[in-house]
Amino acid sequence: MLLVEPLLENYPQLPAAVEAGAKRVALADNLAVGGTTISKGVMGEAVRYAHEHQVTLDVVIAPRGGHSPYDDVELKMMEADLLEAQQLGVDGVVFGALDLHHHLDQEALRPLIAAAGGMTMTFSTAFDQIRPQDRGTAVDWLATQGFEHILSTGLANEERLEDWTMTKRLTDSVGITLVPAGVTANEIKDIADQLGSNLFYGKKVLAL
């Protein structure tokens, strides 16, 4: 079965997604700026509703829109949000951090990974900013730290599928699942066939 995990904006979209058949959902606020962390109150209610309906809930952890690097204050916010998510019973978290040179910010990521203990970790689409020649090293490190998924929108042109294919070879070799993001309903079956993927990340509920 092909699944799209919809990225929803805050709680109001969650019941409709579940009613439409979603088995996994991701929740964020402020999607117009790339997605930020939902509030504690929203998180708790979303966990309750999702679990009552046997739905897996992922939460985006980001202190603001835009790309990393994050400063020390922002990283403290992210760590606190991760601990809150863990306490509230969130199933998985989506986050990432790069340095000014578009390498993994390992120093920043380590306390975030520790705070996410017990939840499924997905590295955000910040991965797409890593240079292709540096991605193998990045994927190896993420695997050793327990990340299970990497999100990628691929290149924004006709080389997108080739970019995903190269990344998927890297992720498959270490047991991480590459999750293509931003795929339209019309594209999904063709891309799934070519990539050999069955999980995608988008804005619409879809199960085929």
Backbone torsions as a table, in degrees:
resi	resn	phi	psi	omega
1	MET	NA	136.6	175.6
2	LEU	-91.3	130.8	-178.1
3	LEU	-124.0	138.2	168.4
4	VAL	-110.7	121.4	173.8
5	GLU	-84.6	109.0	-175.9
6	PRO	-74.7	138.5	172.5
7	LEU	-91.6	111.3	-173.7
8	LEU	-102.6	149.7	177.8
9	GLU	-96.0	102.5	176.0
10	ASN	63.8	-178.2	-170.6
11	TYR	-65.9	-38.9	-171.8
12	PRO	-54.5	-26.6	-179.0
13	GLN	-84.4	-12.2	-173.9
14	LEU	-66.1	-50.6	-178.8
15	PRO	-58.8	-38.9	179.2
16	ALA	-65.4	-38.2	179.1
17	ALA	-66.3	-42.0	178.4
18	VAL	-64.3	-43.3	178.5
19	GLU	-60.8	-32.6	-179.8
20	ALA	-78.6	-6.3	174.7
21	GLY	109.3	8.3	180.0
22	ALA	-63.3	136.6	176.1
23	LYS	-106.4	-18.6	173.8
24	ARG	-134.1	139.6	175.5
25	VAL	-139.0	150.7	172.8
26	ALA	-118.9	141.9	-174.2
27	LEU	-125.2	136.1	175.8
28	ALA	-149.6	169.8	172.6
29	ASP	-113.3	162.8	172.4
30	ASN	53.7	52.9	-179.1
31	LEU	-64.5	-22.9	179.6
32	ALA	-62.4	-24.0	178.7
33	VAL	-109.6	15.0	175.6
34	GLY	107.0	-10.3	177.2
35	GLY	103.7	127.8	175.6
36	THR	-128.5	169.5	-176.4
37	THR	-69.2	135.1	175.1
38	ILE	-71.8	163.5	-178.2
39	SER	-72.0	165.1	178.1
40	LYS	-59.3	-43.1	-179.3
41	GLY	-63.3	-43.9	178.1
42	VAL	-64.1	-41.8	-178.3
43	MET	-60.5	-46.4	-178.8
44	GLY	-63.3	-43.2	-180.0
45	GLU	-69.2	-36.9	178.7
46	ALA	-65.1	-41.2	176.8
47	VAL	-60.2	-47.2	-179.1
48	ARG	-58.4	-49.3	-176.7
49	TYR	-65.9	-46.1	-178.2
50	ALA	-60.9	-46.1	-176.4
51	HIS	-71.1	-31.1	174.4
52	GLU	-62.3	-26.4	-178.0
53	HIS	-108.0	17.8	178.2
54	GLN	54.6	43.5	179.3
55	VAL	-114.0	137.9	177.3
56	THR	-82.0	132.2	-177.4
57	LEU	-114.6	121.6	170.6
58	ASP	-105.7	147.0	179.4
59	VAL	-125.8	132.7	175.4
60	VAL	-77.0	131.6	178.4
61	ILE	-112.8	106.0	179.0
62	ALA	-155.2	131.4	-175.7
63	PRO	-79.4	-14.5	-177.7
64	ARG	-163.6	168.8	172.0
65	GLY	-75.8	168.1	179.7
66	GLY	91.4	175.6	-172.7
67	HIS	-92.9	158.2	170.7
68	SER	-70.7	167.0	20.9
69	PRO	-78.5	151.3	175.3
70	TYR	-98.5	146.5	176.3
71	ASP	-84.4	178.3	-174.4
72	ASP	-62.1	-37.9	-179.7
73	VAL	-66.0	-43.7	179.2
74	GLU	-63.5	-39.0	178.8
75	LEU	-66.4	-35.6	175.5
76	LYS	-64.6	-39.4	176.4
77	MET	-60.8	-45.7	-179.2
78	MET	-63.3	-41.7	179.6
79	GLU	-63.1	-43.0	178.8
80	ALA	-63.6	-40.1	179.2
81	ASP	-66.7	-37.3	177.6
82	LEU	-65.3	-42.6	178.0
83	LEU	-64.1	-37.9	177.7
84	GLU	-64.9	-44.0	178.9
85	ALA	-60.8	-42.0	178.7
86	GLN	-61.6	-45.4	-178.3
87	GLN	-64.5	-35.1	-176.7
88	LEU	-81.9	-9.1	176.5
89	GLY	93.1	19.6	175.4
90	VAL	-60.2	139.9	-176.9
91	ASP	-77.5	-40.7	-175.6
92	GLY	-149.8	158.4	-179.2
93	VAL	-130.9	147.0	-179.2
94	VAL	-118.9	118.0	179.3
95	PHE	-157.6	168.4	177.9
96	GLY	-164.4	162.4	176.9
97	ALA	-156.8	126.4	176.0
98	LEU	-120.0	159.9	174.9
99	ASP	-92.2	-175.0	-176.6
100	LEU	-64.2	-20.7	-178.1
101	HIS	-97.3	12.1	179.0
102	HIS	62.7	33.5	169.1
103	HIS	-103.9	160.4	173.0
104	LEU	-56.2	132.3	175.5
105	ASP	-87.8	82.6	-173.6
106	GLN	-62.3	-37.3	179.5
107	GLU	-62.6	-40.3	178.6
108	ALA	-73.1	-36.2	-174.2
109	LEU	-73.5	-32.4	-173.4
110	ARG	-57.1	-49.9	178.3
111	PRO	-67.2	-28.2	177.3
112	LEU	-68.6	-41.8	177.9
113	ILE	-62.8	-41.5	178.6
114	ALA	-62.9	-40.6	-179.3
115	ALA	-68.8	-23.4	-178.1
116	ALA	-88.4	7.6	-176.4
117	GLY	-51.3	130.7	178.8
118	GLY	94.2	-13.6	178.2
119	MET	-107.3	151.7	174.3
120	THR	-67.4	133.5	-179.4
121	MET	-108.2	130.9	175.1
122	THR	-120.7	127.1	176.7
123	PHE	-80.4	135.1	-172.3
124	SER	-71.7	177.6	178.5
125	THR	-68.3	1.1	168.8
126	ALA	-56.4	-22.9	178.6
127	PHE	-54.9	-33.5	-177.0
128	ASP	-65.2	-18.5	178.8
129	GLN	-81.7	-11.4	178.3
130	ILE	-75.3	133.7	-179.4
131	ARG	-61.5	141.9	-178.4
132	PRO	-50.9	-38.5	-178.0
133	GLN	-71.5	-13.8	179.7
134	ASP	-102.4	-4.2	-172.1
135	ARG	-72.1	-32.5	179.2
136	GLY	-60.4	-46.3	178.1
137	THR	-62.5	-41.2	-179.6
138	ALA	-63.7	-46.0	-179.1
139	VAL	-62.3	-42.1	178.8
140	ASP	-59.2	-44.3	-178.2
141	TRP	-67.3	-43.3	179.8
142	LEU	-61.1	-37.1	178.5
143	ALA	-64.8	-42.3	-179.8
144	THR	-66.0	-23.4	-178.9
145	GLN	-91.1	-2.7	174.9
146	GLY	96.6	10.0	175.3
147	PHE	-67.7	137.4	-179.3
148	GLU	-104.4	-23.5	-178.0
149	HIS	-136.7	152.6	170.2
150	ILE	-129.5	128.0	175.9
151	LEU	-88.7	143.3	177.2
152	SER	-151.1	131.8	173.0
153	THR	-89.6	-8.0	-178.9
154	GLY	69.0	-178.1	177.7
155	LEU	-72.1	148.6	-175.7
156	ALA	-88.3	48.2	178.2
157	ASN	-158.9	-164.1	-175.9
158	GLU	-68.8	-8.0	179.5
159	GLU	-92.2	9.0	-177.5
160	ARG	-58.7	-46.8	-177.7
161	LEU	-64.2	-40.3	178.0
162	GLU	-62.8	-40.3	178.5
163	ASP	-62.8	-46.3	177.9
164	TRP	-61.9	-41.0	-178.3
165	THR	-61.7	-44.0	179.7
166	MET	-64.8	-42.2	179.4
167	THR	-67.1	-39.1	-178.5
168	LYS	-63.8	-34.2	176.0
169	ARG	-60.7	-40.5	179.1
170	LEU	-66.8	-47.2	-176.8
171	THR	-68.3	-40.1	179.0
172	ASP	-59.9	-34.5	-175.5
173	SER	-68.7	-19.4	-178.5
174	VAL	-118.8	7.7	175.2
175	GLY	82.6	18.2	174.3
176	ILE	-98.0	144.3	178.1
177	THR	-93.7	123.0	171.7
178	LEU	-79.1	127.1	-180.0
179	VAL	-115.1	101.9	178.2
180	PRO	-62.3	139.5	-178.4
181	ALA	-119.0	151.8	175.6
182	GLY	79.2	20.2	179.6
183	VAL	-86.1	133.9	179.0
184	THR	-81.1	162.1	-180.0
185	ALA	-59.6	-33.9	-179.1
186	ASN	-71.8	-25.1	-176.2
187	GLU	-91.1	-23.5	-162.2
188	ILE	-58.9	-44.7	-175.3
189	LYS	-65.6	-43.1	-179.9
190	ASP	-63.2	-45.0	-179.9
191	ILE	-66.9	-39.4	178.0
192	ALA	-60.0	-43.5	-179.9
193	ASP	-63.1	-41.1	-175.9
194	GLN	-76.2	-34.6	-178.1
195	LEU	-89.7	-23.6	-172.9
196	GLY	73.6	32.1	-179.9
197	SER	-108.3	151.3	176.8
198	ASN	-127.3	0.5	177.9
199	LEU	-123.3	128.1	-179.9
200	PHE	-129.1	168.3	-175.1
201	TYR	-129.3	124.1	-175.6
202	GLY	-158.9	-158.3	-176.2
203	LYS	-113.2	-0.9	-179.7
204	LYS	-125.9	143.1	175.3
205	VAL	-70.1	132.8	177.9
206	LEU	-155.1	128.7	173.8
207	ALA	-137.1	119.7	-176.5
208	LEU	-115.9	NA	NA
